[in-house]
């Protein structure tokens, strides 16, 4: 079955345009409720959200839709996506629901779901919901309607969980941190976690007004964090995105470390404690230098499709625990069931405290290969996959790069674009190869 509404991370779009309208969201919750009631007499769902102004409207619609199907609702208020995943599991709820469009600007919003175990749900479950959406509603009898209540200490419970993932014999005392909450869901929790573990915390991006989420701050705009770290003389800066499942980190010199580097550091820290991972999962975009570093240490490395959902699927299939992508979505399944920016940051800082070294020193042996990424807009009906010129130029570039680089060509999942990425030890070589390949896709003059 082809899914009409669900994408790679729930349902997302511009508020006020289908499907992110209150009438559709009400129908969606009703349909989800009917699916839940196929296996459970009285389901209970948790609903959390980020700080977008549209969250109020969509929260009310979800609450009504669930109640109309005979499903009880617990409202969590603003809470990071991984916080909702944690509380769904801790509260033994039937389902967790997050109202967020992650790193997007405030005009967008979305709905995503977590299972009772705090994990992403399967394609089959999403297909069952879409099938239920095509059926007429079946309203619960008045006596069987769902009820709603608020969990007032949701943020406090999640704060304690985050702290529990940091080694109990270590402290952040003596460390100065700048914490950027992207004016998003972690604006209260993130500074509190690091402060309670002993750090001196300077907060930026922690004053949401409903309209400023991800605006010039957060993991997608790290320049604000870099400037604040340098101005404050901080040891590190931690940037989250709007729903706090993504991490970017800056050191005292203003150097930005991406998710590939932080993933390597998390693996290295476990190895230093004598717990060598069997394997690690990255994505098609993971830097080749990181892959080579893992293999040099005898650690298997597998690439999944781009998206933390696919990384998680690969980890589950292989029984591994560590994976992630360069954007900062990092998975440590021995700590949490889903990607968590705060927990990931704590794992990185734990490595620094335990070793007495900086992030830069811990990554001294890993130098990322330069990457060139070119987006080529397609003309309507263009069959780029059958292009012999593209295939020929790609083979030429791969032969030229040998073991010192790679070529990745993939279609965008959201726009009529083909993304051409070339990675090489030499930046000029990467750019030259990428431009030659991209030129084969350009329309003839």
C-alpha positions in Angstrom: 0.0 0.0 0.0 1.3 3.5 -0.9 1.0 5.8 2.1 -0.8 9.1 1.3 0.0 11.0 4.5 2.9 9.5 6.4 6.4 10.4 5.4 9.7 9.2 6.8 9.0 10.9 10.2 5.3 11.1 10.7 3.0 13.6 9.0 4.3 17.1 8.3 3.4 20.2 6.4 2.4 23.8 6.5 -0.2 24.7 9.1 -3.6 25.5 7.6 -2.9 23.5 4.4 -3.8 19.8 4.2 -3.0 17.7 6.0 -2.0 20.0 8.9 -5.5 21.3 9.5 -7.6 20.8 12.7 -10.3 18.9 10.9 -7.8 16.4 9.5 -5.8 16.0 12.7 -9.1 15.3 14.6 -9.9 12.6 12.0 -6.3 11.3 12.2 -6.6 10.9 16.0 -9.9 9.2 15.7 -8.5 6.7 13.1 -5.5 6.0 15.3 -7.8 5.5 18.3 -9.8 2.9 16.3 -6.6 1.1 15.4 -5.5 1.0 19.0 -8.9 -0.3 20.1 -8.5 -3.4 17.9 -6.1 -4.7 20.5 -6.9 -2.8 23.7 -10.2 -2.1 25.3 -9.3 1.3 26.9 -6.1 2.8 25.3 -4.3 5.7 26.9 -2.1 8.0 24.8 0.4 10.7 25.8 0.6 14.0 23.8 3.6 16.3 23.9 4.5 19.2 21.7 7.2 21.8 20.8 6.7 25.6 21.2 5.0 26.5 17.9 1.9 28.6 18.3 -0.1 26.1 16.2 0.6 23.4 18.8 -2.4 24.7 20.9 -4.8 24.2 18.0 -3.4 20.8 17.0 -3.3 19.5 20.6 -7.0 20.3 21.0 -7.8 18.5 17.8 -5.9 15.4 18.8 -7.5 15.4 22.2 -11.0 15.5 20.7 -10.2 12.9 18.1 -8.9 10.4 20.6 -11.6 11.1 23.1 -14.3 10.6 20.4 -12.9 7.1 19.8 -12.9 6.2 23.5 -9.2 6.8 24.1 -7.9 8.5 27.2 -5.4 11.3 26.8 -2.6 12.6 29.0 -1.2 16.0 28.0 2.5 16.6 28.6 2.8 20.2 27.4 6.1 21.4 25.7 8.5 18.4 25.9 11.3 17.1 23.6 10.4 14.3 21.2 12.7 11.9 23.0 11.0 12.9 26.3 7.6 11.8 25.0 9.2 8.5 23.9 10.6 8.0 27.4 7.4 8.8 29.2 5.3 6.7 26.9 7.4 3.7 28.0 7.7 4.8 31.7 3.9 5.5 32.0 3.0 2.2 30.3 0.9 4.2 27.8 -0.5 2.7 24.6 1.0 5.3 22.4 3.0 8.5 22.4 2.2 11.5 20.1 4.4 14.4 19.4 3.3 17.7 17.7 6.4 19.1 16.1 8.0 19.8 12.7 11.5 19.4 14.3 14.0 21.8 12.7 11.5 23.5 10.3 10.4 27.1 10.9 7.2 27.9 12.8 4.7 28.0 9.9 5.1 24.2 9.6 4.0 21.5 12.1 3.6 17.8 12.2 2.4 14.7 14.1 4.6 11.7 14.9 4.0 8.6 17.0 5.8 6.3 19.3 4.9 2.8 20.3 4.3 1.7 23.9 8.0 0.7 24.0 9.1 4.3 23.0 10.1 3.3 19.5 9.1 4.4 16.0 6.1 2.5 14.6 6.2 0.2 11.6 5.1 0.9 8.1 2.3 -1.7 8.6 0.9 0.3 11.6 0.9 3.5 9.5 -0.8 1.7 6.7 -3.5 0.5 9.1 -4.1 4.1 10.2 -4.3 5.3 6.6 -6.9 2.6 5.9 -8.9 3.6 9.0 -8.9 7.2 7.7 -10.8 6.0 4.7 -13.6 4.6 6.8 -16.5 6.7 8.3 -16.0 7.6 11.9 -17.5 5.4 14.6 -18.2 7.7 17.6 -18.0 6.1 21.1 -21.1 6.1 23.2 -21.2 8.9 25.7 -20.4 6.7 28.6 -17.4 5.3 26.7 -15.9 8.6 25.6 -12.2 9.1 26.5 -11.1 11.5 29.3 -8.1 13.9 29.4 -5.8 15.0 32.1 -2.4 16.8 32.4 0.8 15.3 33.7 2.2 18.4 35.6 5.7 17.0 36.3 6.5 15.6 32.8 9.5 17.9 32.3 10.9 17.0 35.8 10.5 13.3 35.1 12.3 13.5 31.8 15.1 15.7 33.4 15.8 12.9 35.8 15.9 10.3 33.1 18.4 12.4 31.1 20.6 12.7 34.2 20.5 9.0 34.8 22.2 8.3 31.4 25.4 10.1 32.7 27.8 8.1 34.7 27.0 8.4 38.4 30.6 8.6 39.4 31.3 11.6 37.2 30.3 15.3 37.4 30.3 18.3 35.0 31.5 20.6 37.9 34.1 23.0 36.6 32.8 23.0 33.1 31.1 26.0 31.5 28.5 25.3 28.8 26.4 27.4 26.4 23.1 25.6 25.8 21.1 26.6 22.7 17.5 25.3 22.9 16.5 26.6 19.5 13.5 28.3 21.2 12.0 24.9 21.1 10.8 22.0 23.2 13.9 21.7 25.4 14.1 25.4 26.4 13.4 24.5 30.1 14.7 20.9 30.3 18.1 21.2 28.6 19.7 24.0 30.8 18.3 22.3 33.9 19.9 18.9 33.1 23.4 20.3 32.6 23.1 22.6 35.6 22.0 19.8 37.9 25.0 17.7 36.8 27.3 20.5 38.0 28.0 22.6 34.9 27.9 26.4 34.8 25.2 27.0 32.1 24.6 30.0 29.9 21.4 29.7 27.9 20.6 31.0 24.5 17.6 30.2 22.3 15.5 29.4 25.4 12.9 32.2 25.1 10.2 30.8 22.8 7.3 33.1 21.8 5.5 30.6 19.5 6.9 32.2 16.4 10.7 32.0 16.8 11.4 28.3 17.0 14.7 27.5 15.1 14.9 31.1 14.0 18.7 31.9 13.8 19.5 29.5 16.6 19.7 25.8 17.3 21.4 22.9 15.5 20.5 24.2 12.0 21.9 27.7 12.7 25.1 26.9 14.7 26.7 30.3 14.1 24.8 31.8 17.1 26.3 29.1 19.3 29.8 29.6 18.0 29.6 33.3 18.7 28.2 32.7 22.2 30.8 30.1 23.2 33.7 32.5 22.1 32.1 35.5 23.8 31.5 33.6 27.1 34.8 31.8 27.1 32.9 28.5 27.5 34.3 25.0 27.3 31.6 23.7 25.0 28.4 24.8 23.3 25.5 22.4 22.8 22.8 23.2 20.1 19.6 21.3 19.8 16.9 21.6 17.2 13.2 22.4 17.7 12.2 19.0 19.2 15.6 18.3 20.7 16.4 15.0 19.0 19.4 16.5 17.1 22.7 17.7 18.4 25.5 19.9 17.2 28.5 20.7 19.4 31.1 23.5 19.5 34.4 23.5 21.4 36.2 26.4 23.2 37.9 27.4 19.9 34.6 27.7 18.1 35.1 24.5 16.1 31.9 22.8 15.1 31.7 19.0 15.3 29.0 17.2 13.3 27.1 14.0 14.0 29.6 11.8 12.2 32.4 12.9 14.5 30.3 12.7 17.6 29.2 9.2 16.7 32.8 8.1 16.4 33.6 9.7 19.8 30.7 7.8 21.5 32.0 4.6 20.1 35.6 5.4 21.1 34.4 6.1 24.7 32.8 2.7 25.0 36.0 1.1 23.6 38.1 2.9 26.2 35.9 1.3 28.9 36.5 -2.2 27.4 33.1 -2.4 25.7 33.9 -2.7 22.0 30.8 -2.4 19.8 30.2 -5.2 17.3 29.1 -2.7 14.7 27.9 0.8 14.0 25.2 2.1 11.5 25.6 5.3 9.6 23.8 6.5 6.5 24.6 7.0 2.8 25.9 10.5 3.8 28.3 9.4 6.6 31.8 10.7 6.0 34.1 8.0 4.5 36.9 9.0 7.0 34.7 7.9 9.9 33.9 4.6 8.2 37.6 4.0 7.6 38.3 4.8 11.2 35.8 2.2 12.4 37.1 -0.5 10.1 40.7 0.2 11.2 39.6 -0.7 14.7 37.8 -3.9 13.6 34.3 -2.5 14.0 31.8 -3.4 11.3 30.1 -0.4 9.6 26.9 -0.4 7.6 25.2 2.4 5.8 21.4 2.9 5.9 19.2 5.2 3.9 19.3 8.8 5.1 17.0 9.3 8.1 17.2 8.2 11.7 14.3 5.9 11.2 16.3 3.8 8.8 19.3 3.8 11.0 17.1 2.5 13.8 15.7 -0.2 11.6 19.2 -1.4 10.7 20.3 -1.4 14.3 17.3 -3.4 15.4 17.9 -5.9 12.5 21.5 -6.5 13.6 21.1 -6.2 17.3 23.6 -3.3 17.5 23.3 -0.2 19.7 25.1 2.7 18.1 24.3 4.7 15.0 23.6 8.1 13.6 23.9 10.7 10.9 25.9 13.8 10.2 22.9 16.1 10.9 23.2 15.2 14.6 20.6 12.5 15.0 22.5 10.0 17.2 21.2 6.7 18.5 22.6 5.0 21.6 20.1 2.2 22.2 21.9 1.2 25.5 20.7 4.6 26.8 17.4 5.4 25.0 15.0 3.9 22.5 15.3 6.9 20.1 17.6 9.7 19.1 18.0 12.3 21.9 20.1 15.4 21.6 20.5 15.9 25.4 21.5 12.3 26.1 23.9 12.4 23.1 25.5 15.5 24.5 25.9 13.8 27.9 27.6 10.8 26.3 30.1 13.1 24.6 30.8 15.2 27.7 31.2 11.9 29.7 33.9 10.9 27.3 35.7 14.2 27.9 35.4 14.0 31.7 36.4 10.4 31.9 39.5 10.8 29.7 40.5 14.3 30.7 40.8 15.2 27.0 38.9 17.7 24.9 36.7 16.6 22.0 39.3 17.8 19.6 42.0 15.7 21.3 39.7 12.7 21.2 39.1 13.1 17.5 42.8 13.9 16.6 43.0 10.7 14.6 39.9 11.3 12.5 40.0 14.0 9.7 36.8 14.2 7.8 37.0 14.0 4.0 35.9 17.2 2.2 32.4 16.8 0.6 30.9 18.7 -2.3 27.1 18.5 -2.6 25.3 19.9 -5.7 21.5 19.9 -6.1 20.4 19.7 -9.7 16.7 20.7 -10.4 15.0 18.3 -12.8 12.8 19.2 -15.7 9.3 17.7 -15.7 9.5 14.1 -16.9 13.3 13.9 -16.9 14.5 10.3 -16.7 17.8 10.9 -15.0 18.3 7.3 -13.9 18.6 6.1 -17.6 21.2 8.8 -18.5 24.2 7.1 -20.1 26.2 10.4 -19.8 25.5 10.4 -16.0 26.5 6.7 -15.7 29.7 7.3 -17.7 30.8 10.4 -15.8 30.1 8.6 -12.5 32.3 5.6 -13.5 35.0 8.0 -14.5 34.9 9.9 -11.2 34.9 6.6 -9.2 37.9 5.3 -11.1 39.7 8.6 -10.4 38.9 8.6 -6.7 39.7 5.0 -6.1 39.7 4.2 -2.4 40.3 7.8 -1.5 36.7 9.0 -2.1 33.2 8.1 -3.2 30.3 9.3 -5.2 26.6 9.3 -4.1 23.7 10.3 -6.4 20.2 10.2 -5.0 16.9 11.9 -5.5 15.4 14.3 -3.0 12.5 12.9 -1.1 10.7 16.3 -1.0 11.7 18.2 -4.1 12.3 17.6 -7.9 16.0 17.5 -7.3 18.9 15.1 -7.7 21.6 15.4 -5.1 25.2 14.8 -6.3 27.7 14.3 -3.5 31.4 13.6 -4.0 33.8 13.0 -1.2 37.6 12.9 -1.5 40.7 13.5 0.5 41.3 16.6 -1.7 38.6 19.3 -1.7 39.3 20.5 -5.2 39.1 17.0 -6.6 35.8 16.4 -4.9 34.4 19.7 -6.3 35.7 19.0 -9.8 34.2 15.5 -9.9 30.9 16.7 -8.5 30.6 19.5 -11.1 31.3 17.2 -14.0 28.7 14.7 -12.8 26.1 17.4 -12.2 26.7 18.9 -15.6 25.4 15.7 -17.3 22.0 16.3 -15.6 21.7 20.0 -16.7 19.2 20.6 -19.5 20.8 21.2 -22.9 21.2 24.9 -23.7 
